[in-house]
Amino acid sequence: EEIGDFTAADAKRFRYLRAQAEKEILQAADVICTTCVGAGDPRLANLRFRQLLIDESTQAMEAECFIPIVLGVKQLVLVGDHCQLGPVVLCKKAAKAGLTQSLFERLVLLGHRPIRLQVQYRMHPSLSEFPSNIFYEGTLQNGVADVERLLPNIEHMWPNPSRPMYFLINNGNEEIAGSGTSFLNRTEASSVEKIVSSMLRSGLRPEQIGVVTPYEGQRSYVVNHMQKAGALRSDLYKEIEVASVDSFQGREKDIIIVSCVRSNAQQGIGFLRDPRRLNVALTRARYGVIIIGNARLLARNPLW
């Protein structure tokens, strides 16, 4: 239609031919990859799929899963982990009504026993020990040895070099973030910057380090604080990924720093009560984990 001699009739004919071509391509395809909501595209409406595999199905709402399921499915495979975080539902009324429960989780609660993939290839064996015992009935096996998960030049950072983890006690008070709906902790952010700077000086690359926190207020503050107060070049800190625990599900980094944020006299720990969120936070690292938090407050919770 942008060409002068391309008439309306030509445009109509072109759209028809394109639709026919798309239909032929879809019919000839052995595998079609789409999101659950994308499966509702009108171009798929007249097709039928006997087999359906939904990956990360525990992060999809039931209604989302039903969109591809109604396209004639005879065999359904749901892949996911109901011991980690479920669908993100921002509407409180919808969450209270039960929309945070995935189809995978519903089937488990109805008595369907899932097949568990028991060998993990991500974490140093000492990092997988706690999640295995607490969240997976001690069934996780390690597909990697500790010698395969050693990073040179940072052994000095661990109190016990054979167990690359530690908890840094931080008693700085929490604050309400500027948004008014989240929290931040300036003292913990300062500790994050010092740890990150030390790792960068030791030779780690920015893309090897991840910082996760349950609160958006802390995520935003840590990003700004590292660039303003960091001892090294600011462009190095820009490459450090700082994210919420929820958005980091399914991801991994060599080193993970967890900023817990909560530190108050009322003994409230908010999001940190959720065992699934703790499970996600502790299972993102390949080589080492550092947790920063108020030990006395967190220890009041049985899980912590």
N, C-alpha and C positions, 0 to 999 in steps of 0.2 A: 504493500500500500504506500510505501515511501517512494516507490518508483513511479514516474509519471504515467506510464502506459499500463500499470498494473491495476486493472479494474476491480470493482467490488465483486464481480462474478469470478474473476481470477482468484481473489482472496478467499471466497467461499470454497472454491474448488481446492485450493491449497490446504485449507483447514481440514477438509474432508479427507484428502490424501494423507495428511499427517496423522489424523486419527486412525485411519486404516493401517498405516505403517506401525503405529504404536501398538495397535491391537495384535497385529501379526507377530511383532517382537515379543509381546507378553505371552502369547500362546506358544511360541517356540522356546521360551525360556525354561530351563530346568529348575532354576532357583530364582526367586524374587526376594530381594532384601528391602525391608521397609520398616518404619516405626509402626507401633500398634495403631496410632491414629492415622498414619499415612495409608494403612490398609483400607481405609474408608474412601480412598480416592475413587471417583466415578469410573476411571479407566480400568479398575479392577472389579467393578460391580458385577460383570457378567462372567467372571472367571470363577472356577472352583478349585480349591486347594485341599488335597487329601491329607497332606502332612504339614504340620505347623510346628516350628520351634520358636519359642519366645525366650530370648536371652535377657538377663537381668529382670526376670519376671517379678521378683519381689519388690521392685521399685515402681511397678506399674499398678495403677488402680484396677480393680476388677472390671469396671466398665470399659477401660482401655483394652484389656485383654479380650473382651468379647467382640470387639470390632473385627479382628481377623478370624476369630473362632467361628463366626457365623458364615464364613465363606466356604462351607461344605467340609469342614475338617473331620477326618476319620481318625487320625492319629495326632495327639497333642503332646509335646514335650515342653515342660516348663523348667528353665534353668535359673537358679537363683539361690539366695541364702537367707532364710527367714530369721536367722540369728543376727542379721545385720539390719540396717535401717530400711524401713518400708517406703511407700509412696510419699512424696512431699505434697501435703494438702494445706494450703495457706488459709483457707476459710475455716474458722473455728467451728461453725455449725456443721459443716460437711465432715470435719474430722470427728466431731462428737457423734455424728450419725453413723460412723463406722467406715468411712471411705478410705481411711488409712490402712485398712487391711487388704492385702493383696490376695489374688485368687490362689496363689501358691500357699500362703499361710492358712487360708480357709480350708483347703484340702488337707493340710497337715492336721488342723484341729478336728477335722471330721474323721481322722483315723488313717488317712493315706500315708504310709511310711515312705519318705523320700529316700532316694539313693544318694548317699553321701560320698563325694570324692574325697578320700581321706589323706591323700599325699599332697603336701604343700611344697611348692618350689620357690617361694618368695623369701621367707624370713630365715634369719640365723636361727638355728635350733633353740637357742635360749629365749628368743623372742616369741616363738610359737608355743612355748611351754604353758604360759599362763592362759592365753586364749583357748588352747586345747583343753585344759583341765576345767576351766570355768564355763565355757560356752559350748564345747563340743564333746562333753563326757570323756575327755582324755583320749579321743580316737584319732586325732591328727597325727600323721606320720611325716617325717621330714625327708624330702627328696633331695635336699642339699646338706652337705656337711659343714661344720663350723669353719673349716679351713677354706671353704669356698665363699665365705661371707666375712672376710677380714679386709678392712681398708687400711692401707699403709699410712703412716704419719699421724694417725689420730688415736692410736692405742692408748696414749697418755691421758685421753679424755675420760676413760672409763675407770671407775674405782676398782673394778675387777676386769682386766683385759679380756678374759675368756667369756664374759657376759656383757656385751655392749649395750648397756642401759643404765640409767640412773634417774632418781627423782630429786629435783632441785627444790628444796623448801623455800617458799617465797611468801612472806606475810604482808605484802603491800595490799592496801585496801582496794576493793573494787569501786567503780564509779558508774553512774548512769551515762551512757554514751549520748552524743549530741542528738541522735534521732529520738531519744526518749524511750525507746523500746528495746534497747540492748545494753550490754555492759562492756566495760573495758577495765584494764588493770595496767597502769603505767609502769609499775615496778616489774611486772612480768615481761612487759614489752622491752624494757631495758635489758633484762636478762637474756631475752631472745636475741637482741642485737649483739650482745657480748659473745654469746655462744656461736652465732653465725659468723661473726668476724674472726673468731678463733679458728673455726673450721676452714674458712677461706684462706687464712694465713697458712694453714697446714697443707694447703694444696687442693682442697676439694673445689669442684666447680659449682657455680650457683645452681645449675640444673640438677645436682645431686641432692640438694637440700629442700625439704618441704616443711612449712610451718602450718599446723592445723589448730583450730580453736573452735569451740562451740558457738561463739558469738560474733556476729557481723561487726559490732562496734569495736571489738578487739582486733579483728582482721584488718579493718581500715586503719586503726591507730598504729598497729605494728608496721604496716606498709609505709606510712608516713614517717614514723619514728626512725626506722632503719635508714631511710634515705636522708633524713635531716641530721641524725646524731651518729650515724655509722662511722666507724674509724677509718674505713676504706673508701674507695671511689663509690659515689652514689649509684653509678650505672651497674655495679656488681649487685647491689641490693635490689635493683629493679628486676633482675632476673630470678630472684628467689621467689618461688611460688608460695603465697600465703593464702590459705583458703579455709572455708568452714569444713568441719568434719563431714557434714552431710554431702557437700559437693565433691569430697575427695573419695567417696565410696567407689570401689572398682579401680582406683589409681594406686600408684606406688612411687616411692622415692628411696634412694639409698639411706638417707638419714631423715627421720621425722622428729620434729620438736612439737610437743603438745603443750599449749598454753591453756590452763584450766580456767583462769580468770576469777572465778568466784572466791571471795574472801570477805566475810562479814560477820557481825556479832549475832545475827539472827539465825545462823546455822542453816541457811538455805543454799542449795547447790544447783537448783534449776535443772537445765538440760542434762547435767552430769549424772543425774539419777538413772537415766536410761541405759541399761546394760548393752543394748545394741549399739548405741553411740560410742560407748567405751570400746566395744569390740572392733568397730571400724577404725577408731583412732589408733589402737594398738597393733593393728595388722596391716598398716600401710608401708612399713619400713622393711628394707632388705637387709641392711647392715647394722642399724642402731636406732634406739629410741631414747629421747630425753623428755621427761614430763616435768613441767613447772607448775607448782600449785601450793595451796595452803594445806599442809599435811594434817594439821589438827582438825580442820573443818572437814576435809574429805574423809578422814578416818571415822567420822561419826556415821557414815553410810556403810552398811555391811559389805557391799560389793567392793568398795574402795579399800 
